[in-house]
Amino acid sequence: RGTDKEAVRFFYIAKGSLAELRTQLRIAFEVGYLRKEDFTAMDDECNRIGRMIGALIRARRMG
């Protein structure tokens, strides 16, 4: 069973991975692999997931 400190560390790593994904999505859009509406939908989903990870970090820090 992991500690809250370990969980928070994992969640920060997940946020970093999400940032890498967003960069790759931006590049894919800029070189023409993604349509604007697809990029926007995926970027919005990344924002939503980022907020969820942030909430998990806050909850584990307080718990």
Secondary structure, DSSP 8 states (H G I E B T S, - for coil): ---HHHHHHHHHHHHHHHHHHHHHHHHHHHTTSS-HHHHHHHHHHHHHHHHHHHHHHHHHHH-
